[in-house]
Amino acid sequence: MNKHQPAIVVSGCTKGIGRAVSDYFVSKGYALAGFARNEHDVNEMQTLLSTQYPNQKIWLMAADAGKKEDVIAFGKKVKEQFSSVDVLVNNAGTFLPGSLFTEADGVLETLIETNVYSAYYLTRELKPVLRKHVFNICSIASLQAYPAGASYTISKFALLGFSKQLREELMPTSIKVTSVMPGAVLTQSWGGTTLPQERFISANDIGKLIFTATELSEGATLEELIIRPQLGDI
């Protein structure tokens, strides 16, 4: 392996946006560290990418983004495996629909822990080895409320707040911060939909856009990236 190979860390790396970002960056020569909750999916992805890209370091781990101890343990192991991290993509998250007054007790805690705390703790843990760019996968729901999106919207507003604060604190450094706010992306969250594929954003588009943002000159930062379906929000 080329010892100067750039490295990316992706949380929630096996599906949807996380998988698309991982695949795209690896195709561009990046080493990859990532985690997801399902051990079978992690092992399958590890085998596939290691076989496809034998000269690049691929290191994946099963961990639960909703558990602080798992996220911190992953971060510590990344620092053992990689001397530096060029790009961090805080993508891990989950969606549980509901109304403020009828959703089950504990939904807010689950979504805050998974969607917000995972980014907070992973970024703090990796800060000593971060070099270039942090992407936080927020949502159009970070900008406006939606029916049946109660605690999800709250968590995504909070993630955007974290991202803005991170940008403020890292501004004097060489580390850029970008808040990514996609509309409906065709992932497992939309499983069972009868809407046509072209009504959605492709996860591959998100991967390409994130990579493009890393290619800007040192003096330029894309602070917010908003991507919506061509025909508008769903």
Contacts in CASP RR format, 6 or more apart in sequence:
PFRMAT RR
TARGET T0000
AUTHOR 0000-0000-0000
METHOD contacts of the structure
MODEL  1
MNKHQPAIVVSGCTKGIGRAVSDYFVSKGYALAGFARNEHDVNEMQTLLS
TQYPNQKIWLMAADAGKKEDVIAFGKKVKEQFSSVDVLVNNAGTFLPGSL
FTEADGVLETLIETNVYSAYYLTRELKPVLRKHVFNICSIASLQAYPAGA
SYTISKFALLGFSKQLREELMPTSIKVTSVMPGAVLTQSWGGTTLPQERF
ISANDIGKLIFTATELSEGATLEELIIRPQLGDI
1 31 0 8 1.000
1 55 0 8 1.000
1 56 0 8 1.000
1 57 0 8 1.000
2 55 0 8 1.000
5 29 0 8 1.000
5 30 0 8 1.000
5 31 0 8 1.000
5 56 0 8 1.000
5 57 0 8 1.000
6 29 0 8 1.000
6 30 0 8 1.000
6 31 0 8 1.000
6 86 0 8 1.000
6 87 0 8 1.000
7 30 0 8 1.000
7 31 0 8 1.000
7 32 0 8 1.000
7 33 0 8 1.000
7 57 0 8 1.000
7 82 0 8 1.000
7 84 0 8 1.000
7 85 0 8 1.000
7 86 0 8 1.000
7 87 0 8 1.000
8 21 0 8 1.000
8 22 0 8 1.000
8 25 0 8 1.000
8 30 0 8 1.000
8 31 0 8 1.000
8 32 0 8 1.000
8 33 0 8 1.000
8 85 0 8 1.000
8 86 0 8 1.000
8 87 0 8 1.000
8 88 0 8 1.000
8 89 0 8 1.000
9 32 0 8 1.000
9 33 0 8 1.000
9 34 0 8 1.000
9 78 0 8 1.000
9 82 0 8 1.000
9 85 0 8 1.000
9 87 0 8 1.000
9 88 0 8 1.000
9 89 0 8 1.000
9 122 0 8 1.000
9 126 0 8 1.000
10 18 0 8 1.000
10 21 0 8 1.000
10 22 0 8 1.000
10 25 0 8 1.000
10 32 0 8 1.000
10 33 0 8 1.000
10 34 0 8 1.000
10 89 0 8 1.000
10 91 0 8 1.000
11 18 0 8 1.000
11 34 0 8 1.000
11 35 0 8 1.000
11 36 0 8 1.000
11 65 0 8 1.000
11 71 0 8 1.000
11 74 0 8 1.000
11 89 0 8 1.000
11 90 0 8 1.000
11 91 0 8 1.000
11 92 0 8 1.000
11 118 0 8 1.000
11 119 0 8 1.000
11 122 0 8 1.000
12 18 0 8 1.000
12 34 0 8 1.000
12 35 0 8 1.000
12 36 0 8 1.000
12 37 0 8 1.000
12 65 0 8 1.000
12 91 0 8 1.000
12 92 0 8 1.000
12 93 0 8 1.000
13 19 0 8 1.000
13 21 0 8 1.000
13 22 0 8 1.000
13 32 0 8 1.000
13 34 0 8 1.000
13 35 0 8 1.000
13 36 0 8 1.000
13 42 0 8 1.000
13 45 0 8 1.000
13 60 0 8 1.000
13 91 0 8 1.000
14 36 0 8 1.000
14 38 0 8 1.000
14 41 0 8 1.000
14 42 0 8 1.000
14 44 0 8 1.000
14 45 0 8 1.000
14 60 0 8 1.000
15 36 0 8 1.000
15 41 0 8 1.000
15 187 0 8 1.000
15 188 0 8 1.000
16 185 0 8 1.000
16 187 0 8 1.000
16 188 0 8 1.000
16 203 0 8 1.000
17 91 0 8 1.000
17 137 0 8 1.000
17 182 0 8 1.000
17 185 0 8 1.000
17 187 0 8 1.000
17 203 0 8 1.000
17 206 0 8 1.000
17 207 0 8 1.000
18 89 0 8 1.000
18 91 0 8 1.000
18 137 0 8 1.000
18 203 0 8 1.000
19 45 0 8 1.000
19 203 0 8 1.000
20 202 0 8 1.000
20 203 0 8 1.000
20 204 0 8 1.000
20 206 0 8 1.000
20 207 0 8 1.000
21 89 0 8 1.000
21 91 0 8 1.000
21 206 0 8 1.000
21 207 0 8 1.000
21 210 0 8 1.000
21 211 0 8 1.000
22 32 0 8 1.000
22 34 0 8 1.000
22 45 0 8 1.000
22 49 0 8 1.000
23 49 0 8 1.000
24 204 0 8 1.000
24 207 0 8 1.000
24 208 0 8 1.000
24 210 0 8 1.000
24 211 0 8 1.000
25 32 0 8 1.000
25 87 0 8 1.000
25 207 0 8 1.000
25 211 0 8 1.000
26 32 0 8 1.000
26 49 0 8 1.000
26 53 0 8 1.000
26 56 0 8 1.000
26 58 0 8 1.000
28 211 0 8 1.000
29 53 0 8 1.000
29 56 0 8 1.000
30 56 0 8 1.000
30 86 0 8 1.000
30 87 0 8 1.000
31 56 0 8 1.000
31 57 0 8 1.000
31 58 0 8 1.000
31 59 0 8 1.000
31 82 0 8 1.000
32 49 0 8 1.000
32 56 0 8 1.000
32 57 0 8 1.000
32 58 0 8 1.000
32 59 0 8 1.000
32 60 0 8 1.000
33 59 0 8 1.000
33 60 0 8 1.000
33 61 0 8 1.000
33 78 0 8 1.000
33 81 0 8 1.000
33 82 0 8 1.000
33 85 0 8 1.000
34 59 0 8 1.000
34 60 0 8 1.000
34 61 0 8 1.000
34 74 0 8 1.000
34 78 0 8 1.000
35 42 0 8 1.000
35 60 0 8 1.000
35 61 0 8 1.000
35 62 0 8 1.000
35 63 0 8 1.000
35 65 0 8 1.000
35 70 0 8 1.000
35 74 0 8 1.000
35 92 0 8 1.000
36 42 0 8 1.000
36 45 0 8 1.000
36 60 0 8 1.000
36 62 0 8 1.000
36 63 0 8 1.000
36 92 0 8 1.000
37 62 0 8 1.000
37 63 0 8 1.000
37 64 0 8 1.000
37 65 0 8 1.000
38 62 0 8 1.000
39 62 0 8 1.000
42 60 0 8 1.000
42 61 0 8 1.000
42 62 0 8 1.000
43 60 0 8 1.000
45 60 0 8 1.000
46 58 0 8 1.000
46 59 0 8 1.000
46 60 0 8 1.000
49 56 0 8 1.000
49 58 0 8 1.000
50 58 0 8 1.000
57 81 0 8 1.000
57 82 0 8 1.000
59 78 0 8 1.000
59 81 0 8 1.000
59 82 0 8 1.000
61 74 0 8 1.000
61 77 0 8 1.000
63 70 0 8 1.000
63 71 0 8 1.000
63 73 0 8 1.000
63 74 0 8 1.000
64 70 0 8 1.000
65 71 0 8 1.000
65 92 0 8 1.000
65 93 0 8 1.000
65 94 0 8 1.000
65 114 0 8 1.000
65 118 0 8 1.000
66 92 0 8 1.000
66 110 0 8 1.000
66 113 0 8 1.000
66 114 0 8 1.000
66 117 0 8 1.000
66 118 0 8 1.000
67 113 0 8 1.000
68 113 0 8 1.000
68 117 0 8 1.000
68 121 0 8 1.000
71 117 0 8 1.000
71 118 0 8 1.000
71 121 0 8 1.000
71 122 0 8 1.000
71 125 0 8 1.000
72 121 0 8 1.000
72 122 0 8 1.000
72 125 0 8 1.000
74 122 0 8 1.000
75 122 0 8 1.000
75 125 0 8 1.000
75 126 0 8 1.000
76 125 0 8 1.000
78 85 0 8 1.000
78 125 0 8 1.000
78 126 0 8 1.000
78 129 0 8 1.000
79 125 0 8 1.000
79 126 0 8 1.000
79 128 0 8 1.000
79 129 0 8 1.000
82 129 0 8 1.000
83 129 0 8 1.000
84 129 0 8 1.000
84 130 0 8 1.000
84 131 0 8 1.000
85 126 0 8 1.000
85 129 0 8 1.000
85 130 0 8 1.000
85 131 0 8 1.000
86 131 0 8 1.000
86 132 0 8 1.000
86 133 0 8 1.000
86 214 0 8 1.000
87 132 0 8 1.000
87 133 0 8 1.000
87 134 0 8 1.000
87 135 0 8 1.000
87 214 0 8 1.000
88 122 0 8 1.000
88 123 0 8 1.000
88 126 0 8 1.000
88 130 0 8 1.000
88 133 0 8 1.000
88 134 0 8 1.000
88 135 0 8 1.000
89 134 0 8 1.000
89 135 0 8 1.000
89 137 0 8 1.000
89 210 0 8 1.000
90 118 0 8 1.000
90 119 0 8 1.000
90 122 0 8 1.000
90 123 0 8 1.000
90 134 0 8 1.000
90 135 0 8 1.000
90 136 0 8 1.000
90 137 0 8 1.000
90 159 0 8 1.000
91 135 0 8 1.000
91 137 0 8 1.000
92 114 0 8 1.000
92 115 0 8 1.000
92 118 0 8 1.000
92 119 0 8 1.000
93 114 0 8 1.000
93 115 0 8 1.000
93 118 0 8 1.000
93 137 0 8 1.000
94 110 0 8 1.000
94 111 0 8 1.000
94 114 0 8 1.000
94 115 0 8 1.000
95 111 0 8 1.000
95 152 0 8 1.000
95 189 0 8 1.000
96 103 0 8 1.000
96 107 0 8 1.000
96 110 0 8 1.000
96 111 0 8 1.000
96 151 0 8 1.000
96 152 0 8 1.000
97 103 0 8 1.000
97 148 0 8 1.000
97 149 0 8 1.000
97 152 0 8 1.000
98 107 0 8 1.000
98 148 0 8 1.000
98 149 0 8 1.000
98 150 0 8 1.000
98 151 0 8 1.000
98 152 0 8 1.000
99 148 0 8 1.000
99 149 0 8 1.000
99 150 0 8 1.000
100 150 0 8 1.000
100 151 0 8 1.000
103 150 0 8 1.000
103 151 0 8 1.000
107 150 0 8 1.000
107 151 0 8 1.000
108 150 0 8 1.000
108 151 0 8 1.000
108 154 0 8 1.000
108 155 0 8 1.000
110 151 0 8 1.000
111 151 0 8 1.000
111 152 0 8 1.000
111 154 0 8 1.000
111 155 0 8 1.000
112 151 0 8 1.000
112 154 0 8 1.000
112 155 0 8 1.000
112 158 0 8 1.000
114 155 0 8 1.000
115 152 0 8 1.000
115 155 0 8 1.000
115 156 0 8 1.000
115 158 0 8 1.000
115 159 0 8 1.000
116 155 0 8 1.000
116 158 0 8 1.000
116 159 0 8 1.000
116 162 0 8 1.000
119 136 0 8 1.000
119 159 0 8 1.000
119 162 0 8 1.000
120 162 0 8 1.000
123 130 0 8 1.000
123 134 0 8 1.000
123 166 0 8 1.000
130 175 0 8 1.000
131 174 0 8 1.000
131 175 0 8 1.000
132 174 0 8 1.000
132 175 0 8 1.000
132 176 0 8 1.000
132 214 0 8 1.000
133 175 0 8 1.000
133 176 0 8 1.000
133 177 0 8 1.000
133 178 0 8 1.000
133 213 0 8 1.000
133 214 0 8 1.000
134 166 0 8 1.000
134 170 0 8 1.000
134 175 0 8 1.000
134 176 0 8 1.000
134 177 0 8 1.000
134 178 0 8 1.000
135 177 0 8 1.000
135 178 0 8 1.000
135 180 0 8 1.000
135 210 0 8 1.000
135 213 0 8 1.000
136 159 0 8 1.000
136 160 0 8 1.000
136 162 0 8 1.000
136 163 0 8 1.000
136 166 0 8 1.000
136 177 0 8 1.000
136 178 0 8 1.000
136 179 0 8 1.000
136 180 0 8 1.000
137 180 0 8 1.000
137 182 0 8 1.000
137 206 0 8 1.000
138 156 0 8 1.000
138 159 0 8 1.000
138 160 0 8 1.000
138 163 0 8 1.000
138 179 0 8 1.000
138 180 0 8 1.000
138 181 0 8 1.000
139 152 0 8 1.000
139 156 0 8 1.000
139 159 0 8 1.000
139 181 0 8 1.000
139 182 0 8 1.000
139 183 0 8 1.000
140 181 0 8 1.000
140 182 0 8 1.000
140 183 0 8 1.000
140 226 0 8 1.000
140 228 0 8 1.000
140 233 0 8 1.000
141 149 0 8 1.000
141 152 0 8 1.000
141 153 0 8 1.000
141 156 0 8 1.000
141 157 0 8 1.000
142 156 0 8 1.000
142 157 0 8 1.000
142 159 0 8 1.000
142 160 0 8 1.000
142 179 0 8 1.000
142 181 0 8 1.000
143 160 0 8 1.000
143 181 0 8 1.000
143 226 0 8 1.000
145 153 0 8 1.000
146 153 0 8 1.000
160 179 0 8 1.000
160 181 0 8 1.000
163 177 0 8 1.000
163 178 0 8 1.000
163 179 0 8 1.000
164 179 0 8 1.000
166 177 0 8 1.000
167 177 0 8 1.000
167 179 0 8 1.000
167 221 0 8 1.000
167 223 0 8 1.000
170 176 0 8 1.000
170 177 0 8 1.000
174 218 0 8 1.000
176 213 0 8 1.000
176 221 0 8 1.000
176 222 0 8 1.000
177 221 0 8 1.000
177 223 0 8 1.000
178 210 0 8 1.000
178 213 0 8 1.000
178 221 0 8 1.000
178 222 0 8 1.000
178 223 0 8 1.000
178 224 0 8 1.000
178 225 0 8 1.000
179 223 0 8 1.000
179 224 0 8 1.000
179 225 0 8 1.000
180 206 0 8 1.000
180 209 0 8 1.000
180 210 0 8 1.000
180 225 0 8 1.000
180 227 0 8 1.000
181 224 0 8 1.000
181 225 0 8 1.000
181 226 0 8 1.000
181 227 0 8 1.000
182 201 0 8 1.000
182 206 0 8 1.000
182 226 0 8 1.000
182 227 0 8 1.000
182 228 0 8 1.000
183 201 0 8 1.000
183 227 0 8 1.000
183 228 0 8 1.000
183 229 0 8 1.000
183 233 0 8 1.000
183 234 0 8 1.000
184 190 0 8 1.000
184 199 0 8 1.000
184 200 0 8 1.000
184 201 0 8 1.000
184 229 0 8 1.000
184 233 0 8 1.000
184 234 0 8 1.000
185 200 0 8 1.000
185 201 0 8 1.000
185 202 0 8 1.000
185 203 0 8 1.000
185 206 0 8 1.000
186 197 0 8 1.000
186 200 0 8 1.000
186 201 0 8 1.000
186 202 0 8 1.000
186 203 0 8 1.000
187 203 0 8 1.000
190 200 0 8 1.000
195 234 0 8 1.000
199 229 0 8 1.000
199 231 0 8 1.000
199 234 0 8 1.000
200 229 0 8 1.000
200 234 0 8 1.000
201 227 0 8 1.000
201 228 0 8 1.000
201 229 0 8 1.000
205 227 0 8 1.000
206 227 0 8 1.000
209 225 0 8 1.000
209 227 0 8 1.000
210 225 0 8 1.000
213 222 0 8 1.000
213 225 0 8 1.000
216 222 0 8 1.000
END
